[in-house]
Every structure is written in structure tokens, then in C-alpha cells.
Amino acid sequence: MKKDKVIIIAEAGVNHNGDYELAKKMVVKAKEAGADYVKFQTAVPELVVSKYATKAEYQLGTTNSDETQLEMTRKIHLPLSDYKPLKLYCDEIGIKFLSTPFDLVSIDLLSKLNMDFFKMPSGEITNLPYLRKVAQNFDKIIMSSGMASMDEIKNAFNVFLKNGIKRDNIIILHCNTEYPTPMEDVNLMAMIHIQKELGTNVGYSDHTLGTEVSIAAVALGAKVIEKHFTLDRNFSGPDHKASLEPNELKAMITAIRNIEKAISGSGLKEESPSEAKNKPIARKSITASRFIKKGEIFNEKNLTVKRPGIGINPMRWDEIIGKTAIKDFQYDDLIELI
């Protein structure tokens, strides 16, 4: 996990609607947008959702309201057998593969695919068997923290530490698990609170509409940005409406890379190489405001301050007043001393 470069995860999630070919198209679009990783969601629906589980309010508005959460989940997840070829396809076109497992069987599957790190969803933050299983299979973890209190985050974090995961190998993403997240509920400074409380790297998993909050998170020090995207927001399915389309994803990534450059300087207020050439043009010098005869005394009536800034610095004004002209100076001439 590079500390000098924001990790950008393009969250395909289940926006392929269970269609492997659509998932491959999403891989291509994530690559074209400039994402570091494209991430999916891996699950055995029957191991994740009981027949009694209801849908979230946002899911009722974006999917068939007559179906159960289990029925919906069965429709939108790829079979486990698709993830290895999908990972190989990512390798082939040059983008890194990730997938978030939602059950223990899926953890086992993904642990064999040589992912760079494990990405944990918010909903499993209070699932102790899950947390322990993760720690047994991965040594680098990115954990989302939607819906969680600080105590719940600490408890999950400590499970990882107790099971041998190094503090520096854990990144916690501030997150709000509402799709889309209202701006007034973003509470972006909570990301800084997590960082201070746990002394670990942080990031942001963004479920807002638009891109500005992700960009702001980078400016505040996020090491990871995760953002849902879709090929078309008009597709049916639970997450499309709160996702970026490919051109928006690309614009967000471009903005983040620009912000990275903008905050990567020394932090000292000093002249930059690009602006040095403009100093003589934009700054001023002490000049003659009228003809000044040799031997005349410089005063506020025969001197002024004008561009260019290649002569005597106007901060020396008080030093120059009262001195004697060493030669004749024409109007606008730069003043000179011996």
C-alpha cells in the first residue's frame, strides 16, 4: 500500500447484475478511467441472507419490491466459478482485481486469488467469526466502517491486531451506508477522528452523488478512495442510481490525481520553480516619476514604484529617500545607487 499515492478503487460491486460479460466490460471501463483497482462483491447468497431478511429502503426503490432480499441477491451475484477468470482478465488488461467477500466460503475462494489486500465491507464489522477468518487469510486489510460507532471500529481493529495483522497494514475507510448518502450525513471529519483515535491510515468509501466529497477526502489525507460506478445509471439493480458512469469516474480520478500533486509540496511557503520567471514581471522597482537631474535629492515627489521588478526593491524606499542622484534619470528610469 503506497503511502505517497492514493489508492483508487472503482467499485463495480454487483452492478454487472450477475452478467459475467457485463462484468468484463466494467473491468475495461475502470481501466480506461485510470483506477488502480476494480472491485467486485463475492457471495453465496444463502450463506449471507436468510429468507426473513428484508430489503433496505433504497433497494425497494431500485429493484422489484415484490422480491425478497435473498431473491434479489441471487439475481445480482456472479457464481463463485466466475471470479478466478475475472481476476485473470484483470491481469490480462492491466488493472488490479479486488472482490469483497460476504461469507466464509467466499473468503476461502478469494484468498487463493493473490489479491494485494483484503477489502472488508461495513456490514461485517461486528461479525467476529468473519473477522478472525479474514485475519487468518490476509495480512493487509482495508475496512469500511459504515453504520459503525468508534467502539465497534476499535473492536474490529483489535481483532486484527490480536491475530497478527500489523497496524501499518490496516486502512480504515470512513463510510456512510446509505445509497446515496445525503451531504448533511457525510461527516467527513470523522475520517480524521478515526485516524487520531487508532493511529492508522484512513480513507473514504463514497456513496454520495457526484465526486466532490471524494476529492475533498483526498485533500484531508485519505489514502484510499472507493467509489461505485456503473455502465449506465438507468440499469435495474440496487446500486446503479448511486453510482458514477464511466466518464464521471474518469473525471473524478483526474481530479484526485491533480489534488495529489497540489498537496505533495514541501509545505513551506517558498518560491516555486514555475513562478520564478514571473517575479520580475509582476513585482515592482523604485523608478523616476519625472526627470531627475544628477545631484538632486530623491524624495516622494520624484520617485515612484512601477514594474518591472528588476531594480531596487521598493521595501528599501525609506533607505532611498534623501539620497543623492548619481546621474540624470529620465522619466520611468530604474533608480540606481553607487
ZATORVO-440679 format. One record per residue (C-alpha): residue in three letters; x, z, y. Coordinates in pm, whole numbers, plus 50000, padded with zeros to 5 digits. Each point is the difference from the previous one (the first is absolute). Layout:
<gumis>
ALAXZY
...
</gumis>
This chain:
<gumis>
MET500005000050000
LYS501884987750306
LYS499825024150292
ASP500864973850256
LYS497224975649917
VAL496305006549979
ILE498594992549655
ILE496914978550042
ILE497575000249710
ALA497324973149998
GLU497195017049810
ALA498214974049791
GLY498305028449816
VAL496944986649823
ASN499324972650255
HIS500644974349725
ASN496585010649861
GLY501385000349646
ASP501194963750019
TYR503654995749892
GLU500404966450174
LEU498705015150322
ALA502505028349957
LYS502814974349979
LYS498794983450321
MET500155033950168
VAL503595004249885
VAL500894967250172
LYS498235009850323
ALA501725033950008
LYS503344982849957
GLU499234974950276
ALA498965028250234
GLY503395016849957
ALA498955031249807
ASP502615018649798
TYR497565008449722
VAL496644988149877
LYS498065028249837
PHE497125000149756
GLN497905027049836
THR500155005749626
ALA497285018149809
VAL498145003349675
PRO496595004750160
GLU498625022549724
LEU502965023650044
VAL499515002450375
VAL496255000050067
SER497235017949809
LYS496564985449962
TYR498755026250246
ALA502334990650287
THR498254986350307
LYS501364974650242
ALA501425008450340
GLU497814991750297
TYR502224970950105
GLN499884986249644
LEU496205000350004
GLY500134978050306
THR502474974849860
THR498994997049632
ASN496854998549788
SER498215032650075
ASP498254999249660
GLU503215002649798
THR501855032249925
GLN503565007050110
LEU501114994849640
GLU498314965949983
MET501584990150330
THR503435011749885
ARG499784980149679
LYS499304968350201
ILE502835002850251
HIS502955011749788
LEU502364977249812
PRO500585007049630
LEU503225019149929
SER501484969349834
ASP500074981750336
TYR502435023350176
LYS503214990349826
PRO499544962650066
LEU498945008350355
LYS503225019750048
LEU502024971049858
TYR498234976450240
CYS501005022250292
ASP503614999049877
GLU499804962249977
ILE498894994150358
GLY502115027750153
ILE497765028950098
LYS500135034849850
PHE497175011749778
LEU498175033050014
SER496835013249848
THR498315033750031
PRO498725014649671
PHE496815020449992
ASP500335014649650
LEU502695011749757
VAL499904968549786
SER500614978750307
ILE502965022150097
ASP501554992949660
LEU499474962650044
LEU501474998350349
SER502975022049913
LYS501234971449781
LEU499914974050278
ASN503095012450190
MET498275005850331
ASP502255012850279
PHE497835030850047
PHE496655014949913
LYS497144996850249
MET497445027649957
PRO496444997150134
SER498345026850208
GLY497355007849742
GLU502515013549746
ILE501655025450230
THR498165028749827
ASN500424986249645
LEU502695022249844
PRO500334981549665
TYR500344967650194
LEU502665014550234
ARG502065012849711
LYS499744966949818
VAL501214981850310
ALA502995023250033
GLN500934993349637
ASN500054962450051
PHE501254993450354
ASP502765014250220
LYS498834985050331
ILE496495006350127
ILE497814989350291
MET496895021250020
SER496884993650209
SER498265030550138
GLY496484989350098
MET497365027849990
ALA502765025849940
SER500715032550178
MET503585010150078
ASP499845025449715
GLU498914973149751
ILE502844977450112
LYS502495028649961
ASN498705008149652
ALA500404964249879
PHE503384997350171
ASN501195031749826
VAL498894986849661
PHE502364970950050
LEU502855022350116
LYS499555023849705
ASN500114970549763
GLY503344987450129
ILE499064975050273
LYS502405002350294
ARG498505007550339
ASP501664969350151
ASN498304978249739
ILE496495009650109
ILE498174983150288
ILE496585012850100
LEU497554976550167
HIS497515013550247
CYS496694983949914
ASN496265001850060
THR497824990449706
GLU497184983250184
TYR499664962250002
PRO500304991450281
THR501365031650162
PRO498475007450341
MET502675001250269
GLU498975035150100
ASP500775011949645
VAL503484984649970
ASN501775031650122
LEU503324981749992
MET502035029950118
ALA499185016549666
MET502744977549861
ILE502495018850216
HIS498485033249886
ILE500634990649637
GLN503574990250080
LYS500725033050173
GLU498305021549736
LEU501684984349697
GLY503244986150142
THR499424966749832
ASN499594963850103
VAL496504989050095
GLY497994968550046
TYR496464988150052
SER497424984249771
ASP497684982250239
HIS496284995149942
THR499074992750361
LEU498784966550120
GLY502754980950178
THR503745005950008
GLU500775022050299
VAL500025033349817
SER502564988149746
ILE502204987550283
ALA499655033450182
ALA500925018449680
VAL503274980849981
ALA500785009550358
LEU499425036549901
GLY502454997849711
ALA498074987749697
LYS502324988449721
VAL497214983049803
ILE496914980850109
GLU497314990949749
LYS497174977150104
HIS497184983849803
PHE499674962550019
THR497674973949859
LEU499854962549983
ASP496555000850161
ARG498125029750149
ASN496744983249901
PHE500735003849628
SER497795024549814
GLY501675032349897
PRO500555035450131
ASP503204995650206
HIS499864965250155
LYS498225009950322
ALA502705025550090
SER502904976449917
LEU502144976150201
GLU499934962949933
PRO503404983349937
ASN500604988450359
GLU499255035150127
LEU502315015549742
LYS502794976750112
ALA499405009050366
MET500135037049919
ILE503254996649809
THR501574979950281
ALA498995027150247
ILE501415027549779
ARG503334982149966
ASN500114996550380
ILE499255037150043
GLU502795008049752
LYS502444981450222
ALA498635016250314
ILE500555035649872
SER503314993649823
GLY502285004350302
SER502395028450076
GLY497365020450177
LEU502315003050300
LYS498954985350333
GLU502694974350061
GLU500454963850096
SER499194976249716
PRO501994968349930
SER497024977650075
GLU499335014250345
ALA503625002850121
LYS499994964350129
ASN497035007750224
LYS501575029350182
PRO501704979550277
ILE496814980050045
ALA497515028750017
ARG502095026050181
LYS501124999750361
SER503115004250215
ILE500695010750357
THR499894968950221
ALA500144990750368
SER496594999450165
ARG501464980150295
PHE503374986950114
ILE502565028449998
LYS503204995450201
LYS503335012749865
GLY500605035650122
GLU496295007450043
ILE498705032549848
PHE497584996849708
ASN496615015550074
GLU496394998649889
LYS499284971650243
ASN502674975749878
LEU499795007549627
THR497294994949743
VAL499624998449623
LYS499354966949817
ARG500614981949676
PRO502304991049824
GLY501475032049864
ILE503634988549992
GLY501195018050310
ILE500105036150115
ASN497435021749823
PRO497295011750245
MET500425035249862
ARG503175000050215
TRP497934994250317
ASP500925033050165
GLU503694993349929
ILE499864965750168
ILE498125010850313
GLY502555007550273
LYS502824979449851
THR501624971250190
ALA499524963549910
ILE503304985649872
LYS498944964750094
ASP497124980050138
PHE496905000249779
GLN497334973350026
TYR496315007249940
ASP499405007649626
ASP503745003349923
LEU500915026649748
ILE501725028950174
GLU503595006349897
LEU502455028650057
ILE503795000049985
</gumis>
